[in-house]
Amino acid sequence: MFFDGSRYLKCATVICTLADGRVVTAIKTPKPTIRPLLGYHRRDDGQRLDHLAYHYLKDATTFWRLCDANGTPSPDALAARRLVGIPLKDQ
């Protein structure tokens, strides 16, 4: 269901019943992985997180690592920041 490298790939699933009676499968959100920072990047207007992830981490789909490094689960919240902490790349 998730692409290789997704933070959700190995997450446990749970079955939930919504208020209207529908049954859905959801995942348990993983806790952020805290890594040392390489440094900070000052974003220009319109600069996308997937582009920063590709530039620094060599994989555009790991933009969520930028979110973890900056203490936000939401790419939208991080995209509003001028300074983005860049985590060290996995070895």
SVG drawing of the C-alpha trace seen along z (x, -y; Angstrom):
<svg xmlns="http://www.w3.org/2000/svg" viewBox="-24 -34 51 38">
<polyline fill="none" stroke="black" stroke-width="0.4" points="0.0,0.0 2.9,-2.4 6.0,-3.0 9.4,-1.8 11.0,-4.3 7.7,-5.5 7.6,-6.2 4.4,-4.3 5.6,-1.1 6.1,0.9 3.4,-0.7 0.8,1.4 -2.8,1.1 -6.0,0.8 -9.6,1.3 -11.8,-1.6 -15.6,-2.1 -16.6,-5.6 -19.6,-7.4 -21.7,-6.6 -21.0,-2.9 -18.3,-2.6 -15.4,-0.4 -12.0,-1.7 -8.4,-0.5 -6.0,-3.1 -2.3,-3.1 -0.7,-4.0 1.3,-7.1 5.0,-6.5 6.9,-8.6 9.4,-11.0 13.0,-9.8 15.3,-12.3 18.6,-12.7 21.5,-15.2 21.2,-18.1 23.6,-18.8 22.6,-22.4 19.9,-24.7 18.6,-25.7 17.1,-29.2 14.1,-28.5 13.4,-30.8 9.8,-31.6 8.2,-28.5 11.0,-26.1 9.4,-22.7 10.3,-20.3 10.6,-17.4 13.3,-19.4 15.2,-20.0 14.9,-16.3 16.3,-15.4 19.1,-17.9 20.3,-17.0 19.1,-13.4 19.2,-12.2 15.5,-11.0 12.6,-13.4 10.2,-11.0 12.0,-11.5 10.6,-15.0 9.0,-13.6 12.5,-13.3 12.7,-17.1 9.4,-17.3 10.7,-15.0 13.9,-17.0 11.9,-20.2 9.4,-18.8 6.3,-18.9 4.2,-16.1 2.8,-18.3 4.7,-19.2 2.4,-22.3 3.5,-23.6 7.1,-23.1 6.7,-24.7 5.6,-27.9 9.0,-28.2 12.0,-30.1 14.6,-28.1 14.5,-24.3 16.7,-22.0 18.4,-19.4 19.0,-16.0 22.1,-14.0 21.6,-11.5 21.2,-7.9 24.5,-6.0"/>
</svg>
